[in-house]
């Protein structure tokens, strides 16, 4: 049985690692700060619509403390802006044949990992969750916590995907190997183009003209690059077969990972691997992407200046972002 090392035990990583551990799998969580101290002292407080449980799971403060061994599988669940530094650390201590699973938003993490490690897998994460106080994670999906399809990067599926998908399916997720998982991840990227707008202007920004135009730019850039993207209908069908969003007693559902980053005052957001990916493709293929570039810059400013999440009105967001 492989050991699953979850690097970044926040909302996503904590839920995945916690549920795998509940199902009897060998799991190590990599966390930091007060969250790490709570995990080591009292365990992971994992809350779902089906109930709450404290999960006892080993936790360490860095990938250097893992003690890597043959058969391990690394699940990266850090934000995209932290991937490069993490890969520097990981390359120094882990074997080069270590399977890397990118359980992250965007599509930029997999090629970064493939420069360092030969066996890289993409995971499309559909998992509504929040990281609350130190040691506490809440996941809102029911009757399963989320949908976690995965496959090799850039394409294909192998025994690692099959074994991990089986483990996840037995641990409270919908999961299957997909040879075309990056098609699904590119559709998720288009959906995540709203994250920066929602982070600075709240829930109402999700249906604003800013988001409509950001997604239209994304679709045009991906098409110009010749990238195969799962359709919106295919994405809806995948979600319909998995879970509904429930309630967790005493916990308010958050508004996405970028919103939560501003809430925590973390000082950084993952806009470069979301809106910035569309900007890059646009520049490579001569497609204008002014709205995504403005959102990328605005997201960085909000994080740098420690703006409260949802600080702007939608009208102010539109004035700041939309071309005149």
C-alpha positions as CSV (number, residue, x, y, z in Angstrom):
1,X,0.0,0.0,0.0
2,X,1.5,3.4,-0.9
3,X,2.0,6.2,1.5
4,X,0.3,9.4,0.5
5,X,2.2,12.5,1.5
6,X,-0.1,15.6,1.2
7,X,1.9,18.7,0.9
8,X,-0.2,21.6,2.0
9,X,-2.8,20.4,4.5
10,X,-5.2,23.3,4.2
11,X,-8.8,23.2,2.9
12,X,-8.2,20.9,0.0
13,X,-5.1,19.0,1.3
14,X,-6.6,18.6,4.7
15,X,-9.8,17.1,3.4
16,X,-8.1,14.7,1.1
17,X,-5.5,13.6,3.6
18,X,-8.0,13.4,6.4
19,X,-10.5,11.3,4.5
20,X,-7.8,9.0,3.2
21,X,-6.5,8.5,6.8
22,X,-10.1,7.8,8.0
23,X,-10.3,5.1,5.4
24,X,-7.2,3.4,6.8
25,X,-4.5,4.6,4.3
26,X,-1.0,5.6,5.3
27,X,-0.9,9.4,5.2
28,X,1.5,12.1,6.1
29,X,0.5,15.8,6.1
30,X,2.9,18.6,5.5
31,X,1.8,21.9,7.1
32,X,3.3,24.8,8.9
33,X,2.9,27.3,11.8
34,X,0.0,27.1,14.2
35,X,-1.8,24.7,11.9
36,X,1.0,22.2,12.1
37,X,1.2,22.6,15.9
38,X,-2.5,21.9,16.2
39,X,-2.3,18.8,13.9
40,X,0.6,17.5,15.9
41,X,-1.0,18.2,19.3
42,X,-4.7,17.3,18.8
43,X,-5.1,15.9,15.3
44,X,-7.1,17.1,12.3
45,X,-10.6,18.4,13.2
46,X,-12.4,17.5,10.0
47,X,-16.0,18.7,9.7
48,X,-18.5,17.7,7.0
49,X,-22.3,17.6,6.5
50,X,-22.1,14.0,7.6
51,X,-20.6,14.9,10.9
52,X,-17.3,15.9,12.5
53,X,-14.3,13.8,13.6
54,X,-10.8,14.4,14.9
55,X,-8.4,12.4,12.7
56,X,-5.1,11.3,14.1
57,X,-2.6,11.6,11.2
58,X,1.2,12.2,11.3
59,X,2.2,15.8,10.3
60,X,5.5,17.4,9.7
61,X,6.7,20.9,9.0
62,X,8.5,20.5,5.6
63,X,9.2,18.0,2.9
64,X,12.7,17.6,4.3
65,X,11.1,15.9,7.4
66,X,9.1,13.3,5.5
67,X,11.7,10.6,5.2
68,X,10.9,9.7,1.6
69,X,10.8,6.1,0.7
70,X,10.0,3.9,-2.3
71,X,6.3,3.7,-2.9
72,X,5.4,7.1,-1.7
73,X,3.1,9.3,-3.7
74,X,3.2,13.1,-3.2
75,X,-0.1,15.1,-3.5
76,X,0.7,18.8,-3.9
77,X,-2.1,20.9,-2.5
78,X,-0.4,24.3,-2.1
79,X,-1.4,27.4,-4.0
80,X,0.1,27.9,-7.4
81,X,2.3,30.8,-6.3
82,X,4.1,28.4,-3.9
83,X,4.7,25.6,-6.3
84,X,8.2,26.6,-7.6
85,X,9.7,27.0,-4.1
86,X,8.1,23.7,-3.0
87,X,9.6,21.9,-6.0
88,X,13.0,23.3,-5.1
89,X,12.7,21.8,-1.7
90,X,11.2,18.6,-2.9
91,X,13.9,18.0,-5.6
92,X,16.6,18.3,-2.9
93,X,15.2,15.5,-0.7
94,X,12.9,13.2,-2.7
95,X,13.8,10.5,-5.2
96,X,13.5,11.5,-8.9
97,X,11.0,8.7,-9.6
98,X,8.5,10.0,-6.9
99,X,5.0,10.3,-8.4
100,X,3.8,13.9,-8.2
101,X,0.0,14.6,-8.2
102,X,-0.9,18.2,-8.6
103,X,-4.2,18.6,-6.7
104,X,-4.2,22.3,-7.5
105,X,-6.1,24.9,-9.4
106,X,-4.8,26.0,-12.9
107,X,-2.8,24.1,-15.4
108,X,0.7,25.6,-14.8
109,X,1.8,23.4,-12.0
110,X,2.1,20.2,-13.9
111,X,4.7,21.5,-16.5
112,X,6.7,23.0,-13.6
113,X,6.7,19.6,-11.8
114,X,7.6,17.7,-15.0
115,X,10.9,19.7,-15.3
116,X,11.9,18.1,-12.0
117,X,10.2,14.8,-11.8
118,X,9.4,12.2,-14.5
119,X,6.0,11.0,-13.2
120,X,3.6,13.9,-12.9
121,X,-0.2,13.6,-12.7
122,X,-2.9,16.2,-12.8
123,X,-6.0,16.1,-10.5
124,X,-9.1,18.2,-11.2
125,X,-10.3,19.3,-7.8
126,X,-14.0,19.9,-7.3
127,X,-14.1,20.1,-3.5
128,X,-15.9,23.0,-1.7
129,X,-13.9,23.4,1.5
130,X,-12.5,26.0,3.9
131,X,-9.6,26.0,6.3
132,X,-10.8,27.6,9.5
133,X,-8.8,27.9,12.7
134,X,-5.5,26.0,13.2
135,X,-6.2,22.3,12.9
136,X,-9.7,22.7,11.6
137,X,-10.9,22.0,8.0
138,X,-14.6,21.9,6.8
139,X,-15.7,20.2,3.6
140,X,-19.2,20.9,2.3
141,X,-19.9,18.2,-0.3
142,X,-22.5,15.5,0.4
143,X,-22.9,12.5,0.2
144,X,-19.3,12.6,-0.9
145,X,-16.8,15.4,-0.2
146,X,-15.9,16.1,-3.8
147,X,-14.9,14.9,-7.2
148,X,-11.2,14.2,-7.8
149,X,-10.5,12.8,-11.2
150,X,-6.8,12.3,-12.2
151,X,-4.5,11.2,-14.9
152,X,-0.9,11.5,-16.1
153,X,0.4,14.8,-17.5
154,X,0.3,15.6,-20.3
155,X,-2.0,12.6,-21.1
156,X,-2.7,9.0,-20.3
157,X,-3.4,7.1,-17.1
158,X,-1.4,4.5,-15.3
159,X,-1.4,2.2,-12.2
160,X,-0.7,5.2,-9.9
161,X,-3.9,6.9,-11.2
162,X,-5.9,3.7,-10.8
163,X,-4.7,2.9,-7.3
164,X,-5.2,6.5,-6.0
165,X,-8.6,6.8,-7.7
166,X,-9.6,3.5,-6.0
167,X,-8.3,4.8,-2.6
168,X,-10.2,8.1,-3.0
169,X,-13.4,6.4,-4.1
170,X,-13.3,4.4,-0.9
171,X,-12.5,7.4,1.2
172,X,-15.6,9.5,0.4
173,X,-14.9,11.0,-3.0
174,X,-15.9,10.4,-6.6
175,X,-12.6,9.6,-8.4
176,X,-11.6,7.9,-11.6
177,X,-8.5,7.7,-13.9
178,X,-8.9,10.0,-16.9
179,X,-6.4,9.9,-19.8
180,X,-7.7,13.4,-20.7
181,X,-7.8,15.0,-17.3
182,X,-6.1,18.2,-18.5
183,X,-9.2,18.8,-20.7
184,X,-11.2,19.0,-17.5
185,X,-8.6,21.0,-15.7
186,X,-8.7,23.6,-18.5
187,X,-12.5,23.9,-18.1
188,X,-11.9,24.4,-14.3
189,X,-9.3,27.1,-15.2
190,X,-12.0,29.0,-17.0
191,X,-14.2,28.8,-14.0
192,X,-11.4,30.0,-11.7
193,X,-10.9,33.2,-13.7
194,X,-13.7,34.6,-11.5
195,X,-11.7,34.0,-8.3
196,X,-9.9,37.3,-8.2
197,X,-13.1,39.3,-8.9
198,X,-14.9,37.5,-6.1
199,X,-12.0,37.9,-3.8
200,X,-12.0,41.7,-4.1
201,X,-15.8,42.3,-4.7
202,X,-17.6,39.4,-3.0
203,X,-20.2,36.9,-4.2
204,X,-22.1,39.4,-6.5
205,X,-19.0,39.7,-8.7
206,X,-19.3,36.1,-9.9
207,X,-22.0,37.1,-12.4
208,X,-20.6,40.5,-13.3
209,X,-19.5,41.7,-16.7
210,X,-16.0,41.5,-15.5
211,X,-16.2,37.7,-15.1
212,X,-18.1,37.3,-18.4
213,X,-15.4,39.1,-20.3
214,X,-12.5,37.4,-18.4
215,X,-14.0,34.0,-19.4
216,X,-14.5,35.1,-23.0
217,X,-10.9,36.1,-23.2
218,X,-9.9,32.8,-21.7
219,X,-11.9,30.8,-24.2
220,X,-10.4,32.8,-27.1
221,X,-6.8,32.4,-25.8
222,X,-7.2,28.6,-25.3
223,X,-8.8,28.2,-28.8
224,X,-6.0,30.2,-30.4
225,X,-3.5,27.9,-28.6
226,X,-5.2,24.9,-30.0
227,X,-5.9,23.5,-26.5
228,X,-8.7,20.9,-26.1
229,X,-11.0,22.0,-23.4
230,X,-13.9,20.0,-21.9
231,X,-17.2,21.7,-22.6
232,X,-19.3,23.4,-20.0
233,X,-22.0,20.7,-20.5
234,X,-19.4,18.0,-19.9
235,X,-18.3,19.7,-16.7
236,X,-21.9,20.0,-15.5
237,X,-22.5,16.3,-16.1
238,X,-19.4,15.4,-14.1
239,X,-20.6,17.5,-11.2
240,X,-24.2,16.2,-11.3
241,X,-22.9,12.6,-10.9
242,X,-21.0,13.5,-7.7
243,X,-22.1,15.7,-4.9
244,X,-24.3,18.6,-3.7
245,X,-23.1,21.4,-1.5
246,X,-24.5,20.8,2.0
247,X,-24.1,22.7,5.3
248,X,-21.7,22.1,8.1
249,X,-23.0,23.0,11.5
250,X,-21.5,26.3,12.8
251,X,-19.4,26.9,9.7
252,X,-20.0,29.4,7.0
253,X,-19.0,28.3,3.5
254,X,-16.3,30.4,2.0
255,X,-16.1,32.0,-1.4
256,X,-13.2,30.2,-3.0
257,X,-9.5,29.9,-2.4
258,X,-8.5,33.4,-3.5
259,X,-11.2,35.0,-1.2
260,X,-9.9,32.8,1.7
261,X,-6.3,33.9,1.0
262,X,-7.4,37.6,1.4
263,X,-9.4,36.7,4.5
264,X,-6.4,35.2,6.1
265,X,-4.1,38.1,5.1
266,X,-1.6,35.6,3.6
267,X,0.1,38.3,1.5
268,X,-0.2,36.3,-1.8
269,X,-2.8,35.0,-4.1
270,X,-2.7,32.5,-7.0
271,X,-3.7,34.9,-9.8
272,X,-0.6,34.3,-11.8
273,X,-1.5,30.6,-12.4
274,X,-5.2,31.5,-13.2
275,X,-5.7,34.8,-14.9
276,X,-2.0,35.0,-15.6
277,X,-2.2,31.8,-17.6
278,X,-4.7,33.4,-19.9
279,X,-2.5,36.5,-20.2
280,X,0.5,34.3,-21.2
281,X,-1.5,32.4,-23.8
282,X,-2.9,35.6,-25.2
283,X,0.6,37.1,-25.6
284,X,1.9,33.9,-27.2
285,X,-1.0,33.8,-29.7
286,X,-1.8,37.4,-30.2
287,X,-5.1,37.4,-28.4
288,X,-5.9,40.5,-26.3
289,X,-6.6,39.7,-22.6
290,X,-6.9,43.1,-20.9
291,X,-9.5,42.0,-18.3
292,X,-7.4,39.1,-17.1
293,X,-4.3,41.2,-16.9
294,X,-6.2,43.8,-14.9
295,X,-7.6,41.1,-12.6
296,X,-4.1,39.7,-12.2
297,X,-2.6,43.0,-11.2
298,X,-5.6,43.9,-8.9
299,X,-5.3,40.5,-7.1
300,X,-1.6,41.1,-6.4
301,X,-2.3,44.6,-5.1
302,X,-5.1,43.4,-2.8
303,X,-2.8,40.7,-1.4
304,X,0.2,43.0,-1.0
305,X,-1.8,45.8,0.7
306,X,-3.7,43.3,2.8
307,X,-7.2,44.4,1.6
308,X,-10.1,42.8,3.4
309,X,-11.8,40.2,1.3
310,X,-14.8,41.7,-0.6
311,X,-13.7,45.3,-0.1
312,X,-14.8,46.7,-3.4
313,X,-18.3,47.1,-4.9
314,X,-19.0,45.5,-8.2
315,X,-19.3,48.9,-9.8
316,X,-15.9,49.9,-8.5
317,X,-14.5,46.6,-9.7
318,X,-15.9,47.2,-13.2
319,X,-14.5,50.7,-13.2
320,X,-11.0,49.4,-12.2
321,X,-10.9,46.5,-14.5
322,X,-12.9,47.0,-17.7
323,X,-11.2,48.8,-20.6
324,X,-12.6,52.2,-21.3
